[in-house]
Amino acid sequence: MRLRTAAIGLSAGRAALGAGLLVAPRRIAEGWIGPRAREAPAATLARSVGVRDVALGAGAVVALLREDPSAPAWLAGAALCDIGDMIAVLIARDSLPPDGVKGTLALAGGSALLAGIAAARG
């Protein structure tokens, strides 16, 4: 698969996940952070992450489809956020569900790697 096509799919998936966090923050975040996702403050933070991911994902998709020179910057920003997600989960891992930690590390790690490579290759 071409790197650009993979980056478009990754970015579209990011936007879709973000939309899910906006629409159903408690349900989606529960797998990530556990039962505390049902609490209003956690849902607020989940929605904030959702907005971030919709913006980054949609921005990258549009830039990639238009072959805009800003595409690497969108992808680099997404990779940086994924690395931040990984660090945050590692710091709080003792208070999070083990599957949520593993899932976040796998998803964010893979996403950061692919977005980082795509950004570097322009």
C-alpha positions in Angstrom: 0.0 0.0 0.0 1.3 3.4 -0.8 2.3 5.6 2.1 0.0 8.5 1.0 -3.0 6.1 0.9 -2.2 4.7 4.3 -1.8 8.2 5.7 -5.2 9.2 4.3 -6.8 6.1 5.8 -5.1 6.8 9.2 -6.2 10.4 9.2 -9.8 9.5 8.2 -9.8 6.9 11.1 -8.6 9.6 13.5 -11.4 11.9 12.4 -13.9 9.1 12.8 -12.7 8.2 16.3 -12.8 11.9 17.2 -16.4 12.2 16.0 -17.2 9.1 18.1 -15.7 10.8 21.2 -17.9 13.9 20.5 -21.1 11.9 20.1 -20.6 9.2 22.7 -17.7 10.2 24.9 -18.6 8.0 27.9 -19.1 4.9 25.8 -15.9 5.2 23.8 -13.7 6.5 26.6 -14.7 3.7 28.9 -12.5 1.2 27.1 -9.7 3.6 27.4 -9.9 4.9 30.9 -12.4 2.6 32.6 -15.6 3.2 34.5 -14.6 6.8 35.4 -15.4 7.7 31.8 -19.0 7.8 32.9 -18.3 10.9 35.0 -19.0 14.3 33.5 -15.4 15.6 33.8 -14.1 12.6 32.0 -16.7 13.0 29.2 -15.6 16.7 28.9 -12.0 15.7 28.4 -13.0 13.0 26.0 -14.9 15.5 23.9 -11.9 17.8 23.9 -9.7 15.0 22.6 -12.5 14.3 20.0 -12.4 17.8 18.7 -8.6 17.6 18.4 -8.8 14.3 16.5 -11.5 15.5 14.1 -9.5 18.7 13.3 -6.2 16.8 12.9 -7.7 14.0 10.9 -9.9 16.1 8.6 -7.1 18.6 8.1 -4.6 15.9 7.1 -7.1 14.2 4.8 -7.9 17.4 2.9 -4.2 18.4 2.7 -3.2 14.9 1.5 -6.0 14.7 -1.1 -5.1 18.2 -2.4 -1.4 17.3 -2.3 -1.0 20.5 -0.3 2.4 21.2 1.1 0.9 21.5 4.6 0.2 17.8 4.7 3.5 16.9 6.5 2.7 19.5 9.2 -0.7 18.0 9.8 0.7 14.5 10.0 3.6 15.7 12.3 1.0 17.4 14.6 -1.0 14.2 14.7 2.1 12.1 15.5 3.1 14.5 18.3 -0.4 14.2 19.8 -0.2 10.4 19.7 3.1 10.4 21.4 1.6 12.7 24.1 -1.3 10.2 24.5 1.2 7.4 25.0 3.1 9.3 27.6 -0.1 10.3 29.4 -1.3 6.7 29.5 2.1 5.4 30.7 2.1 7.9 33.5 -1.4 6.9 34.7 -1.1 3.2 33.8 -1.6 2.0 37.4 -5.1 3.6 37.5 -6.2 2.6 34.1 -7.6 -0.7 32.8 -4.8 -2.9 31.5 -6.6 -3.4 28.2 -7.0 0.3 27.8 -3.3 0.9 28.4 -2.4 -1.8 25.9 -4.9 -0.6 23.3 -3.9 3.0 23.6 -0.2 2.2 23.3 -0.8 0.0 20.3 -3.1 2.4 18.5 -1.3 5.6 19.3 2.1 4.0 18.8 1.2 2.6 15.4 -0.4 5.9 14.4 2.5 8.0 15.6 4.9 5.8 13.6 2.9 5.9 10.4 2.1 9.6 10.6 5.7 10.4 11.5 7.1 8.4 8.5 4.6 10.0 6.2 5.4 13.5 7.5 9.1 12.9 7.1 8.7 11.7 3.5 6.5 14.7 2.7 
